[in-house]
Amino acid sequence: MFDPRIEGKAQSIVHEVQLAESIELNDRSRHHVFRLAREIAAYWKNDEDRRNKEATIRNFNEIVQWSKRNQPDNAPLIEAIEKLMSGGSIR
């Protein structure tokens, strides 16, 4: 399933091209516009996901360090955070 925000923008591009050029785009041209819009969105989304993951790891590291300094006897909390940082689940 594609993001409706991306599909809507691609449809807007197709519409604007058709109006500006006074032509009707064929299926191949429309597909090309939609594919490019998806690729561009994926490029920026992947970069944003990477930055968010790095920020989350930094935040978890700060929580672990704070817990070790201020609550050294709270081992279950520290273990849970470290498990989350390694991609595990604490459920």
C-alpha positions, 0 to 999 in steps of 0.5 A: 500500500502506498502513502496517500500523501505521496500518491496525491502529490504525484497525481497533482504533478500529472494534472499540472503537466497535463494542464501546462502541456494541454495533453493527456499523459498515457499510462506509461508516463503516469506510471513513470511520474508515480514511480519517481515520486515514490522513489524520492519519498523513499529516499528522504524517508529512509534518511529520516528513519536512520536519523530517528533511529540514531536519536533514539539510541542516543536517548536510550544511552542517556537514560541508561547512563542516568540510571547507572549514576542515580539508581545503580540498584535498578538493574531490571530497568537498565537491562530492559533498556539495553534489551530494547537498544539491541532490538529485543522486546521486553513484553 
